[in-house]
């Protein structure tokens, strides 16, 4: 089994806890996508003879890309690796990007799984983390994805956040369970020096 991870480093803003490579220089998106497709072409021999079963767009914030950007990447993957064996194609997304229109657009692409970085349902903590969404947007993003036809939704939560109590963490977990998503990942906040 082979998988392809596509790193999309663009973010509107940097979250204070994130240690993944990212940039807020959105003017580089087009050049990056072209370079990414060239690299996919150059590395085609790495997976020769192995069917690609998973593709994961991580970041950064892959939901910062437009439909034509995704189409260019998918065309490159299809041409050099094939997609006929793909079982799961995931997009990491920020809740505030997942409007009703954006979720519908994603459904026109090969994506069949959405992984959403909700982190917490506490609005004051979201502000502290420099997240752009609020709790209501997170809930609505899940609804928009469901309405668009996605039946495999994953959400990320972070625990060990500043000022977090057991009670607040329980509320986050209950809210996540109430959304009836297929997968919940919980990560402990780590501080990098």
Secondary structure as GFF3:
##gff-version 3
##sequence-region A 1 193
A	DSSP	beta_strand	2	8	.	.	.	ID=ss1
A	DSSP	three_ten_helix	26	28	.	.	.	ID=ss2
A	DSSP	alpha_helix	29	42	.	.	.	ID=ss3
A	DSSP	three_ten_helix	44	47	.	.	.	ID=ss4
A	DSSP	beta_strand	52	59	.	.	.	ID=ss5
A	DSSP	three_ten_helix	62	64	.	.	.	ID=ss6
A	DSSP	alpha_helix	67	80	.	.	.	ID=ss7
A	DSSP	beta_strand	88	93	.	.	.	ID=ss8
A	DSSP	three_ten_helix	95	97	.	.	.	ID=ss9
A	DSSP	alpha_helix	100	107	.	.	.	ID=ss10
A	DSSP	beta_strand	113	119	.	.	.	ID=ss11
A	DSSP	alpha_helix	123	128	.	.	.	ID=ss12
A	DSSP	alpha_helix	135	148	.	.	.	ID=ss13
A	DSSP	beta_strand	153	159	.	.	.	ID=ss14
A	DSSP	alpha_helix	166	178	.	.	.	ID=ss15
A	DSSP	beta_strand	183	188	.	.	.	ID=ss16
###
